[in-house]
Amino acid sequence: MGASGRLLHAVLMGAPGSGKRTLALRITKHFQLQKFSSGDLLRDNMLRDTEFGVLAKVFMDQGKLIPDDIMTRLTLHELKNFTRESWLLCGFPRTLRQAEALQRVYQIHLVMNLSVPVEVIRQRLSARWIHPSSGRVYNLEFNPPKAVGVDDLTGEPLVQREDDRPETLNERLKAYEDQTKPVLEYYREKGFIPCIHESVSVFVHLFCFLDSTCKRSHMVSIYVKS
């Protein structure tokens, strides 16, 4: 996990459809980090009918956002089992309250903000299909299922999320921007170093950054050209 050999606590932020899930999987696999995705944690807890899962399902069934305190408690509850391992948070924190609560418990070393043009996101989401029970994501353009319309492992049908549809996408992106703008400003005020890259190959830059000795906290904004 890099040349320094110390623990790394990292955050990966990005709008819906930015590709942060795919990027997170590649980063954690190569650098042997534990990955914690807010979506995966919710799905797992709902399937197991845990206290967090039951609470989250109540809000989701009502079409409401899950409150900050539930998401924070859920994430911190998982992280306490990995005090001696490096990890990457994907999709958390998403609000200022979540970021403040995380910072009170853990020192964050690296913040990555994946910024992708809206037109690219629209194109990606129009081709995105998911397996609901597992959360596996397919893209008809660059990661298609082996058989059209069905999950590779279970053979169950794939679906397209309602909120991936064009008529709801603009609203989702605006809500994300409104929520996360204060979070990015919060990390800047904490002294994270802005380091901006423009590249089609995002992973190359992250590989070079994470594979080097990191003596200070950093904030990286990666911009993907259309």
C-alpha positions, 0 to 999 in steps of 0.5 A, a space after each residue: 500500500 504505497 511506499 510509506 507503509 503507513 495506514 491510509 484513510 481515503 475518501 473518493 467523491 463523485 457525482 452519480 454516474 461519474 464512475 467512482 464505483 469502478 474506480 474504487 474497485 480498481 484502486 482497492 484491488 491494486 493497493 489492497 485497501 478495504 473499500 466501503 461503499 455507502 450503497 453496498 453497506 445499505 444493501 447489505 444491512 437491509 438484506 440482513 435486517 439489521 437495525 440500520 437496514 430496517 431504519 434505512 428501508 423505512 426512509 427509502 420506502 417513503 422516497 426520502 433521503 436517509 438522514 445523516 445520523 443513520 448514514 454516519 452511524 452505519 459507516 462508523 460502525 463498520 470502520 471500527 472493525 478495521 482499525 489496523 487496515 487502510 481503507 477507502 470510503 466511496 460515496 461517504 461523506 456526502 454532506 457537511 455533517 457527515 464529513 465533520 462526524 467522520 473527522 472527529 473519529 478518523 484522520 483523513 489523509 487523501 480526498 479524491 473528487 472525481 469530476 465528469 462532464 454532465 454529457 459524459 454522465 448522461 451517456 454512461 447512465 443511459 447504458 447502465 444496468 444493475 443487478 438489484 440484489 447484489 448491486 453489480 453494475 453493468 454498462 452496455 458500452 464498456 462492461 456488458 453482461 455476458 448475456 443480454 439483460 441478465 446478471 453474469 453470476 445469477 442469471 437474474 434479470 437486470 434493471 435500469 434505475 428509475 433515477 438514471 433516466 434522463 428526466 430525473 438525472 438533472 435533479 439528481 446532479 443538482 442535489 449532489 452538487 448542493 450537498 457536496 460543495 460544502 464538503 469540498 470546501 470543508 476539506 480545503 479549509 482543513 489544509 488538503 492540498 489541491 492537485 488538479 489533473 486533466 486526463 482521460 486515463 484517471 487511474 494512471 494519475 491515481 496509481 502514480 499518486 498512491 504508489 508514492 510516499 505521502 507525507 501530508 494530507 492531500 485533496 485531488 480533483 480529477 477532471 475527465 475530458 469529454 
